[in-house]
Amino acid sequence: MFMQFHVDAWNPGFGSSAEATDRGPTASSTAKLDTNIEVDAKKWQPIDPPAGLSAPQRVLLVDGVRRTDARLWIGLHPGLACSYAAGVVECTPGQAKLAAAQVQRTIFTSAEEVSDVGTAPARYRAVCVQGADEAGLSNAVQAHLTELEINISSLARTDDDLLIVDGPLRSRGTLPRALGYVKTQQKQYLPESLVGIVTALKPGQRTPVFLIGGIYQRITWYLKLPGGSGAPWAGIVRVECSAELPEHEAIRLAGLSAVTIPRFASVPYKDPRAPQNLIPIAGLEKRLRQLLGDPKLLHRALVRASA
């Protein structure tokens, strides 16, 4: 079946911008909290890593990137032609290497009668998202990227590793020994009485763990990385694990995060998002964007296919 479509000439990347990583949360969250898991909320104070605790010998860091190569119109239905990739960096003492990576190209559209477009390596498989507007199509892209990250993670796992996912865990909470790493703080989860504990953290220290309720319920804590400016939230990241874990296991993972994540912190002269944008993640992002291919060539391929 031949599918007719029109490629929008507007640059799909226009208007994107990086977010500051050292500003504090800009909006309050209405999620229900339990701040009494590890210690009573009235006794909260910065927590140092347990004495003698060492980082795992094998740490896997997972990330994905996505790019809209073109906006399409299939009849009266919108479409997004996207390239996205996921990869895993394996970090062992003195070494970091790309353990696995995969690229996919997909056209997401609300049109019901769709077919794949182009030829390899610029072939896009077609996916129908019924009734979706562009925001719904963008959500579908993210869902497929998350699924790809889960699949790529399984290719590199062993029984003694620690998996760190760049971003919230969400549906990846079922992965064993997995941590979500949130480097930009957009929501204010804690009450004002506990925010001062976060901003008082010293490098390597963390807050007690607490529970965030909602659709993606999770156990979480704040951690301070070395470096950063003098701003109150500089170097503060939020780490999370599955709420399905026993409390003692979540606390153990919190301790592991405090002796593991800070050693990957970036420095300002190498990365403007330092220290939150971890060095292995920055390298992985760069490699994955290379694997996505030349956007101009892909855009031209889509225009030719639409002719």
Backbone bond lengths (Angstrom), bond angles and torsions (degrees), N, CA, C in turn:
res aa  C-N    CA-C-N  psi(-1)  N-CA   C-N-CA  omega(-1)  CA-C   N-CA-C  phi
1 M - - - 1.466 - - 1.519 109.69 -
2 F 1.332 117.25 134.28 1.465 121.50 177.93 1.513 109.29 -95.04
3 M 1.306 116.21 128.30 1.460 121.04 -179.25 1.515 109.57 -105.05
4 Q 1.331 118.18 123.17 1.448 121.92 176.41 1.522 109.63 -89.88
5 F 1.324 115.69 136.17 1.460 120.04 178.56 1.516 109.44 -153.13
6 H 1.323 115.64 163.48 1.457 123.01 -179.32 1.515 108.91 -121.03
7 V 1.340 117.18 132.73 1.461 122.45 179.39 1.519 109.22 -94.30
8 D 1.322 116.89 123.01 1.456 122.14 177.40 1.518 109.91 -69.12
9 A 1.333 117.49 134.54 1.459 121.43 -177.66 1.525 112.45 -77.60
10 W 1.336 118.09 -13.21 1.473 121.29 -177.43 1.515 110.06 -68.20
11 N 1.310 116.76 133.67 1.468 122.14 -179.95 1.522 109.60 -61.33
12 P 1.323 119.10 117.15 1.469 120.63 -176.76 1.509 113.82 -66.80
13 G 1.343 117.92 -17.90 1.453 119.97 -179.81 1.512 113.58 -90.67
14 F 1.336 118.16 -0.43 1.462 120.67 -175.52 1.515 111.45 -65.73
15 G 1.319 114.62 134.27 1.446 119.61 174.42 1.509 115.03 94.87
16 S 1.324 118.41 -6.06 1.465 119.06 179.00 1.520 109.50 -73.75
17 S 1.322 117.05 151.79 1.454 121.17 179.52 1.511 109.93 -152.35
18 A 1.337 115.68 152.76 1.461 120.64 177.75 1.521 109.41 -80.91
19 E 1.308 116.48 149.49 1.449 121.66 178.82 1.526 109.86 -100.27
20 A 1.320 114.85 145.05 1.462 118.49 176.62 1.515 108.98 -67.25
21 T 1.338 117.05 143.31 1.462 120.41 -177.24 1.521 112.92 -105.86
22 D 1.343 118.20 -2.80 1.456 118.68 -177.54 1.525 112.45 -110.51
23 R 1.334 116.98 2.73 1.455 117.92 176.23 1.528 108.49 -84.47
24 G 1.308 115.79 157.60 1.449 119.25 179.75 1.517 111.61 -80.39
25 P 1.332 116.92 178.24 1.459 120.74 178.05 1.525 110.96 -58.40
26 T 1.328 116.04 141.40 1.462 120.98 -176.79 1.524 112.91 -104.48
27 A 1.324 117.75 -6.75 1.465 121.13 -179.44 1.520 109.31 -144.67
28 S 1.330 115.21 147.32 1.454 120.33 179.50 1.523 110.50 -86.40
29 S 1.321 115.73 143.61 1.457 121.18 177.79 1.522 109.73 -95.15
30 T 1.328 114.83 145.99 1.467 120.24 177.40 1.530 111.57 -101.81
31 A 1.340 116.41 7.53 1.470 120.07 -178.89 1.525 110.28 -65.50
32 K 1.323 115.50 146.33 1.456 120.47 176.56 1.525 109.52 -74.05
33 L 1.330 116.18 141.08 1.456 121.90 -176.76 1.520 110.66 -120.57
34 D 1.327 114.67 153.45 1.459 122.21 166.20 1.520 105.96 -128.70
35 T 1.320 116.87 103.42 1.464 121.71 -176.74 1.525 112.37 -99.37
36 N 1.325 117.28 14.58 1.461 121.12 -177.19 1.530 112.85 -112.11
37 I 1.337 118.16 23.30 1.460 120.99 -174.97 1.520 112.09 -73.68
38 E 1.316 116.35 -54.31 1.461 120.42 -176.61 1.526 111.71 -87.68
39 V 1.317 115.68 -45.02 1.467 121.77 174.58 1.526 107.24 -142.39
40 D 1.304 116.16 161.21 1.452 121.00 175.41 1.527 109.08 -61.39
41 A 1.326 116.32 139.39 1.468 120.71 -176.77 1.529 112.12 -56.60
42 K 1.316 117.53 -30.01 1.464 120.31 179.60 1.525 111.99 -70.91
43 K 1.338 117.13 -15.12 1.461 121.07 -178.00 1.527 112.29 -110.34
44 W 1.328 116.96 15.70 1.468 120.06 179.53 1.519 111.18 -60.91
45 Q 1.325 115.31 138.45 1.456 122.53 172.19 1.526 108.00 -159.16
46 P 1.336 118.50 161.72 1.466 120.21 178.43 1.529 110.97 -57.56
47 I 1.327 115.68 141.47 1.461 122.00 -177.81 1.520 110.00 -114.68
48 D 1.334 116.36 127.37 1.458 121.78 175.06 1.524 109.99 -83.11
49 P 1.343 118.17 154.88 1.473 119.79 176.03 1.525 110.17 -60.26
50 P 1.319 118.49 146.16 1.468 121.24 178.24 1.525 111.14 -58.41
51 A 1.319 117.18 138.75 1.464 121.67 179.69 1.523 110.09 -60.53
52 G 1.323 116.20 132.81 1.462 121.38 177.15 1.512 115.17 84.08
53 L 1.346 118.02 -3.83 1.464 120.19 179.81 1.525 109.84 -77.04
54 S 1.311 117.32 130.08 1.462 122.53 -178.94 1.525 110.33 -111.88
55 A 1.323 115.64 153.59 1.460 120.85 176.51 1.524 109.67 -69.99
56 P 1.321 118.59 150.80 1.469 121.08 177.03 1.527 111.11 -58.49
57 Q 1.315 116.80 150.24 1.463 120.79 179.01 1.529 111.31 -70.56
58 R 1.314 117.18 -22.38 1.469 120.82 -177.31 1.532 108.86 -132.00
59 V 1.318 115.37 115.44 1.457 121.92 179.51 1.520 108.53 -119.34
60 L 1.309 116.75 129.95 1.458 122.22 177.58 1.527 109.09 -109.52
61 L 1.321 116.06 129.09 1.462 121.38 177.46 1.523 108.55 -114.74
62 V 1.323 115.92 128.16 1.462 122.53 -173.27 1.527 109.96 -116.41
63 D 1.312 115.70 137.81 1.461 119.72 175.84 1.514 109.05 -152.07
64 G 1.300 115.55 161.87 1.456 121.58 175.91 1.514 109.87 -138.24
65 V 1.321 116.67 154.92 1.457 122.32 176.28 1.524 108.27 -130.33
66 R 1.309 116.25 152.96 1.459 121.72 -179.89 1.518 109.29 -139.11
67 R 1.311 115.76 151.86 1.457 120.32 179.49 1.523 108.84 -149.07
68 T 1.318 116.04 135.25 1.457 120.66 173.55 1.520 107.78 -87.58
69 D 1.329 116.44 111.62 1.461 120.88 -179.02 1.516 112.04 -78.38
70 A 1.321 117.09 -29.84 1.465 121.26 178.15 1.515 109.34 -166.42
71 R 1.324 115.23 149.53 1.464 121.06 168.81 1.522 106.97 -96.07
72 L 1.310 116.22 139.02 1.455 121.48 -174.20 1.522 111.29 -122.89
73 W 1.307 115.13 161.14 1.462 121.72 166.93 1.512 107.19 -128.06
74 I 1.310 117.20 120.65 1.455 123.57 177.29 1.516 105.62 -109.74
75 G 1.339 116.01 95.18 1.448 120.21 -167.80 1.514 108.85 65.44
76 L 1.321 116.73 -123.61 1.464 121.60 177.59 1.528 112.18 -97.32
77 H 1.311 116.29 8.02 1.461 120.48 -174.43 1.535 110.66 -101.85
78 P 1.349 118.03 133.37 1.468 120.28 177.48 1.519 111.40 -73.91
79 G 1.316 114.94 157.52 1.464 120.07 177.48 1.514 110.74 -150.21
80 L 1.304 116.39 153.09 1.463 122.97 175.14 1.516 108.45 -123.80
81 A 1.329 116.12 122.31 1.463 120.92 173.10 1.523 106.71 -94.52
82 C 1.316 116.64 113.28 1.468 121.16 -171.08 1.527 111.76 -124.83
83 S 1.322 114.12 144.49 1.465 121.75 167.26 1.517 107.00 -111.25
84 Y 1.324 117.50 136.34 1.456 120.52 177.97 1.525 109.04 -146.13
85 A 1.324 114.54 151.57 1.463 120.20 -175.44 1.512 109.59 -144.33
86 A 1.325 115.87 151.64 1.461 122.62 176.24 1.517 108.49 -134.32
87 G 1.331 115.41 148.90 1.457 119.38 -179.43 1.509 112.04 -152.73
88 V 1.330 115.50 167.32 1.455 123.38 -179.41 1.520 108.48 -129.64
89 V 1.334 116.56 129.55 1.462 122.23 171.46 1.523 108.22 -101.92
90 E 1.306 116.83 127.92 1.458 122.45 177.29 1.525 108.63 -98.89
91 C 1.332 116.37 120.50 1.460 122.06 179.67 1.519 109.71 -112.25
92 T 1.320 115.81 120.21 1.464 123.46 173.86 1.519 106.51 -123.63
93 P 1.332 119.52 166.35 1.462 120.56 -176.97 1.531 112.53 -51.23
94 G 1.341 115.71 117.04 1.454 121.50 176.97 1.498 115.76 79.43
95 Q 1.342 118.42 7.88 1.461 119.39 -175.48 1.517 110.99 -152.21
96 A 1.335 115.70 142.59 1.459 122.51 172.07 1.521 107.65 -137.25
97 K 1.330 117.14 133.86 1.461 120.36 -179.29 1.518 110.13 -146.11
98 L 1.317 115.37 155.26 1.451 121.40 176.24 1.525 108.89 -74.04
99 A 1.323 116.47 115.96 1.463 120.66 -176.88 1.519 112.22 -88.59
100 A 1.328 117.92 -33.37 1.460 121.22 -179.32 1.522 108.53 -164.80
101 A 1.340 115.91 149.33 1.465 121.30 177.20 1.527 108.66 -157.42
102 Q 1.321 116.16 149.06 1.454 120.38 179.41 1.525 109.48 -151.27
103 V 1.348 115.72 141.73 1.464 122.85 179.53 1.523 108.99 -115.78
104 Q 1.321 116.01 139.62 1.458 121.32 173.21 1.527 109.36 -132.52
105 R 1.349 116.23 149.56 1.463 122.08 176.82 1.524 107.46 -127.23
106 T 1.329 116.14 130.26 1.455 120.75 -173.88 1.521 110.25 -144.36
107 I 1.328 115.58 142.81 1.463 121.57 168.22 1.526 107.38 -100.95
108 F 1.324 115.59 119.01 1.462 121.90 177.12 1.528 107.36 -102.52
109 T 1.306 117.72 126.99 1.464 121.48 -176.75 1.520 110.33 -151.34
110 S 1.326 115.05 156.54 1.464 119.64 174.97 1.526 111.73 -86.97
111 A 1.338 117.27 -6.32 1.463 120.19 176.66 1.530 109.66 -66.57
112 E 1.316 116.29 136.50 1.461 119.97 -174.47 1.529 112.75 -82.47
113 E 1.318 117.92 -36.16 1.458 121.01 -179.40 1.522 108.90 -97.74
114 V 1.320 116.38 96.81 1.461 121.59 -175.26 1.525 109.08 -130.88
115 S 1.314 115.06 158.58 1.455 120.90 178.00 1.513 108.95 -142.66
116 D 1.317 116.39 162.05 1.457 120.82 178.43 1.529 109.82 -64.36
117 V 1.333 115.48 154.90 1.461 121.91 -173.09 1.516 110.05 -130.09
118 G 1.341 116.83 141.26 1.457 121.81 172.11 1.516 112.94 84.00
119 T 1.323 114.25 -176.39 1.458 122.40 178.55 1.515 109.12 -128.18
120 A 1.324 116.43 154.05 1.461 121.09 -178.66 1.531 109.65 -60.80
121 P 1.339 118.16 142.17 1.479 127.82 4.80 1.520 113.70 -88.46
122 A 1.335 117.44 10.47 1.465 121.14 -179.58 1.523 110.59 -108.38
123 R 1.314 116.68 38.69 1.461 121.29 179.08 1.527 109.80 -95.13
124 Y 1.318 115.23 130.24 1.456 121.99 -179.75 1.523 108.65 -112.54
125 R 1.332 115.66 124.72 1.460 118.33 173.32 1.518 107.85 -81.53
126 A 1.306 116.72 150.22 1.460 121.95 -174.96 1.522 110.75 -100.95
127 V 1.330 115.93 136.82 1.459 122.62 178.11 1.524 108.47 -130.69
128 C 1.324 116.52 126.78 1.458 121.21 178.14 1.530 109.93 -92.05
129 V 1.332 115.69 126.85 1.465 122.07 174.15 1.523 106.15 -115.88
130 Q 1.308 117.16 92.78 1.457 121.81 -169.53 1.523 112.26 -59.17
131 G 1.338 114.60 130.69 1.459 121.61 174.53 1.513 115.24 74.16
132 A 1.331 118.75 5.92 1.456 121.10 -174.65 1.529 111.91 -81.12
133 D 1.343 115.62 140.05 1.459 120.05 167.54 1.519 107.67 -90.04
134 E 1.338 117.73 -170.97 1.462 118.38 -175.90 1.523 111.84 -63.86
135 A 1.339 117.72 -35.08 1.463 120.05 177.70 1.524 110.62 -64.23
136 G 1.334 116.41 -40.32 1.457 120.01 177.89 1.516 112.14 -66.58
137 L 1.327 116.06 -36.70 1.469 119.82 176.74 1.525 110.46 -65.38
138 S 1.339 116.80 -39.79 1.466 120.58 178.73 1.522 110.55 -63.35
139 N 1.337 116.90 -38.66 1.469 120.27 176.45 1.520 111.07 -63.57
140 A 1.334 116.31 -36.35 1.463 119.95 178.83 1.527 110.50 -66.39
141 V 1.329 116.38 -38.12 1.473 119.82 176.73 1.520 109.74 -59.18
142 Q 1.345 116.36 -47.17 1.456 120.24 -178.42 1.521 111.59 -63.45
143 A 1.322 117.14 -38.34 1.461 120.53 178.79 1.527 111.00 -63.18
144 H 1.320 116.83 -41.39 1.464 120.25 178.66 1.529 110.97 -68.41
145 L 1.338 116.74 -36.82 1.460 119.67 177.40 1.525 110.77 -65.23
146 T 1.330 117.12 -41.56 1.461 120.82 177.99 1.525 110.61 -61.84
147 E 1.323 116.56 -42.51 1.465 120.35 177.80 1.528 110.87 -61.56
148 L 1.330 116.44 -39.94 1.460 120.31 178.58 1.528 110.44 -65.45
149 E 1.334 117.65 -38.93 1.464 121.28 177.97 1.525 110.72 -63.11
150 I 1.326 116.86 -40.71 1.465 120.41 178.38 1.522 110.33 -63.24
151 N 1.323 116.00 -45.47 1.463 120.17 -178.65 1.530 111.64 -65.02
152 I 1.324 116.82 -42.03 1.457 120.10 -177.67 1.527 110.19 -70.15
153 S 1.336 117.22 -30.39 1.465 120.40 179.07 1.520 110.90 -64.57
154 S 1.317 116.44 -39.11 1.461 120.52 -176.20 1.524 112.17 -65.71
155 L 1.330 117.61 -22.09 1.461 120.64 -178.06 1.525 112.78 -72.62
156 A 1.328 116.32 -21.88 1.461 119.42 -172.84 1.523 114.22 -113.01
157 R 1.330 118.81 2.84 1.452 120.50 -171.10 1.524 113.20 -83.15
158 T 1.350 113.30 149.58 1.458 121.92 171.54 1.527 107.35 -129.21
159 D 1.326 116.70 -175.28 1.463 120.02 -175.97 1.529 113.75 -84.93
160 D 1.337 117.47 -5.95 1.465 119.17 -174.04 1.526 112.65 -127.15
161 D 1.335 117.97 20.54 1.455 119.73 -177.45 1.523 111.23 -97.28
162 L 1.326 115.10 173.46 1.462 123.09 172.05 1.513 106.71 -125.52
163 L 1.323 117.77 126.81 1.463 123.03 -177.23 1.522 109.38 -102.66
164 I 1.329 116.64 126.40 1.461 122.53 177.90 1.522 107.86 -117.45
165 V 1.317 115.92 117.97 1.463 122.09 -179.09 1.518 108.79 -98.85
166 D 1.325 117.24 129.03 1.457 120.48 178.18 1.533 108.78 -75.01
167 G 1.316 115.90 105.97 1.451 121.68 -176.90 1.517 111.16 115.21
168 P 1.334 116.91 176.55 1.470 120.41 178.75 1.524 111.65 -62.03
169 L 1.336 115.80 151.42 1.462 119.76 179.46 1.524 112.10 -68.56
170 R 1.333 116.80 -45.34 1.460 122.43 -175.27 1.526 110.57 46.67
171 S 1.334 118.39 -122.48 1.463 120.62 -175.31 1.516 112.99 -72.75
172 R 1.335 117.48 -3.54 1.463 120.27 178.99 1.527 111.82 -88.45
173 G 1.327 116.07 7.32 1.456 120.30 -178.56 1.516 114.10 -65.18
174 T 1.331 117.11 -15.24 1.459 119.87 178.85 1.526 112.47 -80.10
175 L 1.332 117.76 -11.28 1.457 120.40 179.76 1.529 109.73 -69.42
176 P 1.327 119.43 135.31 1.471 120.87 -178.95 1.529 111.38 -71.49
177 R 1.342 115.72 147.25 1.469 122.83 176.73 1.522 111.26 48.23
178 A 1.338 115.44 49.37 1.463 121.15 -175.92 1.523 110.63 -116.23
179 L 1.322 115.32 139.14 1.452 122.62 176.80 1.525 109.38 -122.91
180 G 1.322 116.23 138.85 1.456 121.04 170.18 1.515 108.68 -93.31
181 Y 1.329 116.46 138.74 1.463 121.78 -175.30 1.528 108.39 -120.43
182 V 1.331 116.83 109.42 1.459 122.37 -176.00 1.522 108.36 -109.15
183 K 1.330 116.60 109.65 1.468 119.97 -172.96 1.526 114.04 -93.61
184 T 1.323 118.64 -16.77 1.458 121.68 178.34 1.519 109.29 -114.92
185 Q 1.321 116.49 122.83 1.468 121.30 -174.87 1.522 109.83 -95.24
186 Q 1.312 116.45 104.86 1.459 121.41 -178.05 1.521 112.51 -100.83
187 K 1.327 117.49 -29.18 1.459 121.66 -177.61 1.524 110.84 -110.35
188 Q 1.310 115.75 139.58 1.457 121.46 174.58 1.528 107.46 -92.84
189 Y 1.329 116.46 102.18 1.457 120.48 -176.41 1.522 111.98 -86.07
190 L 1.317 117.38 -39.68 1.457 121.03 -172.42 1.525 111.91 -83.03
191 P 1.335 116.99 151.81 1.468 119.46 172.27 1.520 110.29 -67.96
192 E 1.316 115.27 158.61 1.472 120.31 -177.19 1.526 112.24 -56.19
193 S 1.319 117.24 -30.20 1.463 120.32 -177.97 1.524 112.60 -65.78
194 L 1.355 117.76 -19.57 1.460 121.29 -178.14 1.523 113.41 -109.65
195 V 1.328 117.41 -10.47 1.469 120.12 -178.62 1.527 110.62 -61.72
196 G 1.329 116.70 -35.37 1.458 120.34 -179.84 1.524 112.91 -61.30
197 I 1.331 117.63 -27.50 1.468 120.98 176.41 1.521 109.84 -67.30
198 V 1.334 116.79 -38.38 1.461 121.27 179.26 1.520 110.75 -64.36
199 T 1.311 116.72 -51.35 1.470 120.55 -176.10 1.533 112.42 -71.50
200 A 1.346 117.16 -13.56 1.470 120.64 178.13 1.527 112.29 -89.99
201 L 1.332 117.82 -4.38 1.464 120.59 -178.49 1.529 111.19 -61.18
202 K 1.320 115.67 142.64 1.455 122.25 171.52 1.527 108.66 -102.24
203 P 1.343 118.14 159.85 1.468 119.85 -178.24 1.529 112.25 -51.07
204 G 1.326 115.98 129.52 1.462 121.85 -179.60 1.504 113.74 91.95
205 Q 1.330 117.79 -10.87 1.456 120.62 178.87 1.528 110.10 -92.01
206 R 1.331 114.20 158.12 1.461 120.49 177.84 1.516 109.96 -136.43
207 T 1.330 115.10 167.42 1.462 120.20 172.33 1.528 108.63 -85.65
208 P 1.315 117.68 166.29 1.466 119.31 167.78 1.532 110.02 -60.53
209 V 1.325 116.92 156.99 1.460 120.15 178.28 1.520 109.19 -75.03
210 F 1.344 115.76 151.81 1.461 120.99 175.21 1.522 108.52 -146.44
211 L 1.308 116.20 163.05 1.464 122.64 -175.46 1.521 109.85 -104.03
212 I 1.348 116.03 130.88 1.459 122.27 172.10 1.523 107.35 -106.52
213 G 1.328 116.83 122.40 1.453 120.97 179.19 1.522 111.90 -84.37
214 G 1.317 116.88 178.60 1.455 121.52 178.89 1.520 111.62 123.46
215 I 1.337 114.97 -166.49 1.464 120.29 -178.73 1.521 110.13 -61.06
216 Y 1.333 115.66 -46.95 1.460 120.35 178.15 1.532 108.61 -104.22
217 Q 1.313 116.50 72.84 1.458 121.68 -179.70 1.522 109.55 -64.22
218 R 1.338 117.26 135.36 1.467 120.15 -178.75 1.516 110.44 -153.28
219 I 1.337 114.29 156.72 1.462 121.61 171.60 1.521 106.72 -95.02
220 T 1.323 116.53 135.47 1.457 119.59 -171.80 1.516 111.53 -145.44
221 W 1.343 116.48 169.03 1.463 123.59 177.87 1.520 108.40 -161.82
222 Y 1.326 116.32 158.23 1.461 121.76 175.90 1.523 109.11 -98.22
223 L 1.340 114.92 146.23 1.458 122.19 -177.57 1.519 108.44 -135.33
224 K 1.325 116.41 140.83 1.470 121.70 179.67 1.527 109.78 -102.27
225 L 1.340 115.77 127.02 1.458 121.56 177.16 1.524 110.38 -94.39
226 P 1.326 117.83 157.39 1.465 120.38 175.55 1.518 110.54 -72.28
227 G 1.327 116.47 151.59 1.458 120.78 179.52 1.512 111.21 88.87
228 G 1.311 115.67 -168.01 1.458 120.30 -179.48 1.509 111.84 93.34
229 S 1.319 115.93 171.12 1.460 121.66 -178.31 1.523 109.66 -83.13
230 G 1.320 114.77 -171.64 1.456 119.28 179.61 1.510 113.37 -89.21
231 A 1.332 118.28 5.47 1.462 120.97 179.01 1.527 109.99 -63.58
232 P 1.329 117.71 147.90 1.472 120.52 -175.12 1.525 114.29 -54.14
233 W 1.322 117.53 -37.02 1.464 120.37 -176.74 1.528 112.39 -101.38
234 A 1.301 118.20 8.93 1.471 120.39 -179.51 1.524 110.06 -63.47
235 G 1.313 116.36 131.00 1.457 121.27 178.39 1.510 114.64 78.10
236 I 1.342 117.79 5.79 1.464 121.26 179.51 1.527 109.48 -90.23
237 V 1.317 116.69 127.40 1.458 122.05 173.87 1.527 108.35 -124.73
238 R 1.322 114.85 160.66 1.465 119.54 175.63 1.522 108.13 -114.03
239 V 1.315 115.90 129.67 1.464 122.22 -179.44 1.523 107.55 -114.47
240 E 1.329 117.41 143.82 1.456 120.23 -178.13 1.516 111.67 -140.83
241 C 1.323 115.18 157.57 1.461 122.22 175.17 1.521 108.28 -138.97
242 S 1.312 116.24 173.63 1.457 121.43 -176.52 1.527 111.52 -63.80
243 A 1.322 115.77 138.37 1.461 120.88 176.37 1.523 111.98 -74.70
244 E 1.334 116.19 -8.77 1.462 120.22 178.38 1.528 112.08 -79.03
245 L 1.328 117.31 -13.22 1.459 120.67 -178.96 1.520 111.06 -72.62
246 P 1.331 117.59 148.85 1.466 119.66 170.87 1.533 109.03 -60.21
247 E 1.315 115.78 149.56 1.462 119.70 -175.81 1.525 111.98 -58.51
248 H 1.341 118.15 -39.32 1.462 119.78 -178.25 1.526 111.32 -66.14
249 E 1.352 117.09 -31.32 1.463 120.27 178.28 1.527 110.31 -72.54
250 A 1.329 117.04 -39.04 1.461 120.44 176.83 1.531 110.75 -62.58
251 I 1.330 116.86 -40.43 1.467 120.69 178.67 1.526 110.09 -66.62
252 R 1.335 116.79 -37.41 1.464 119.72 176.87 1.527 110.85 -63.38
253 L 1.333 117.51 -42.85 1.456 120.94 177.91 1.528 111.71 -64.89
254 A 1.325 116.55 -34.92 1.460 119.89 176.86 1.526 110.52 -61.97
255 G 1.330 116.30 -42.44 1.456 119.66 176.55 1.522 112.16 -63.62
256 L 1.348 116.73 -42.19 1.462 120.24 177.77 1.522 111.43 -61.64
257 S 1.327 116.44 -39.08 1.465 119.23 179.73 1.524 111.24 -61.82
258 A 1.325 116.77 -35.24 1.462 120.72 -177.17 1.522 112.88 -71.07
259 V 1.342 117.60 -25.72 1.468 119.87 178.86 1.529 111.40 -99.91
260 T 1.331 117.35 -4.26 1.461 120.97 -176.62 1.521 112.70 -108.96
261 I 1.312 117.17 -54.73 1.467 120.90 -171.44 1.532 113.24 -64.92
262 P 1.348 120.32 -42.79 1.475 118.49 -177.70 1.524 114.62 -57.74
263 R 1.326 118.60 -27.41 1.463 118.92 -178.65 1.525 112.28 -71.89
264 F 1.332 118.00 -12.94 1.460 121.73 177.77 1.531 112.59 -98.99
265 A 1.337 118.11 3.12 1.465 121.27 -175.94 1.523 110.61 -62.53
266 S 1.323 115.84 141.54 1.464 121.17 -179.93 1.528 110.52 -86.95
267 V 1.324 115.62 172.62 1.460 121.86 -178.79 1.526 108.43 -123.15
268 P 1.356 117.78 150.87 1.470 121.00 -171.93 1.524 114.94 -58.31
269 Y 1.334 118.39 -36.58 1.458 117.82 -175.78 1.531 112.05 -72.18
270 K 1.333 117.09 -12.61 1.460 121.11 177.17 1.528 112.78 -102.70
271 D 1.331 116.82 -28.51 1.459 119.82 -172.99 1.523 109.37 -149.14
272 P 1.339 117.80 121.49 1.471 120.02 179.14 1.519 113.33 -64.87
273 R 1.344 117.29 -14.64 1.464 120.85 178.35 1.526 111.78 -96.65
274 A 1.332 116.15 16.55 1.460 121.07 179.47 1.528 109.88 -66.90
275 P 1.354 116.05 151.26 1.461 127.67 -3.75 1.533 114.08 -89.92
276 Q 1.364 115.83 -0.82 1.471 118.47 -171.82 1.529 113.90 -67.88
277 N 1.327 117.68 -34.71 1.463 119.13 -178.68 1.523 108.60 -78.40
278 L 1.301 116.77 98.66 1.461 122.53 -172.49 1.532 110.91 -59.39
279 I 1.323 116.21 143.50 1.467 121.48 -175.81 1.529 112.31 -56.16
280 P 1.345 120.03 -48.37 1.474 118.53 179.06 1.525 112.59 -62.67
281 I 1.334 117.36 -35.33 1.452 120.69 179.42 1.528 110.50 -67.43
282 A 1.330 117.01 -41.90 1.461 120.46 178.86 1.524 110.57 -60.72
283 G 1.335 116.87 -43.21 1.460 120.51 178.02 1.518 111.63 -65.21
284 L 1.339 116.45 -39.60 1.457 120.50 179.53 1.527 110.79 -65.64
285 E 1.329 117.08 -43.94 1.461 120.51 178.53 1.522 111.01 -57.70
286 K 1.327 116.18 -44.16 1.463 120.85 -179.54 1.523 110.98 -61.36
287 R 1.331 116.29 -44.45 1.457 120.03 -179.48 1.524 111.24 -66.82
288 L 1.336 117.38 -41.91 1.461 120.35 -179.37 1.525 111.30 -64.57
289 R 1.325 117.42 -37.90 1.468 119.86 178.60 1.528 110.73 -66.14
290 Q 1.319 116.57 -33.34 1.455 119.04 174.45 1.521 110.67 -64.85
291 L 1.337 115.79 -40.58 1.458 120.18 -178.73 1.526 112.47 -67.42
292 L 1.331 117.63 -22.54 1.460 120.04 178.85 1.521 112.17 -64.02
293 G 1.331 117.49 -24.27 1.455 120.38 179.51 1.521 112.41 94.00
294 D 1.318 115.47 173.17 1.464 122.86 -177.98 1.527 109.58 -74.36
295 P 1.334 118.87 117.49 1.474 120.30 -177.44 1.524 112.84 -63.34
296 K 1.343 117.54 -33.29 1.462 119.75 -179.49 1.527 110.71 -68.03
297 L 1.339 116.33 -41.13 1.461 119.40 178.27 1.522 111.20 -65.15
298 L 1.334 116.39 -41.04 1.458 120.25 179.45 1.526 111.04 -66.62
299 H 1.328 116.32 -39.00 1.466 119.94 178.58 1.524 109.88 -63.56
300 R 1.337 116.78 -42.77 1.461 119.82 178.70 1.529 111.10 -64.72
301 A 1.327 116.61 -37.90 1.458 120.32 178.25 1.526 110.78 -62.24
302 L 1.337 117.01 -39.33 1.442 120.04 178.43 1.534 111.51 -68.43
303 V 1.332 116.30 -39.62 1.471 119.88 177.50 1.533 109.92 -62.15
304 R 1.348 116.88 -43.09 1.471 119.42 178.65 1.520 111.16 -62.73
305 A 1.343 115.75 -41.02 1.459 119.35 -178.85 1.529 111.76 -66.73
306 S 1.329 116.73 -27.06 1.462 120.25 -178.89 1.532 112.85 -82.20
307 A 1.334 116.86 -14.73 1.477 120.67 -174.81 1.533 109.62 -69.21
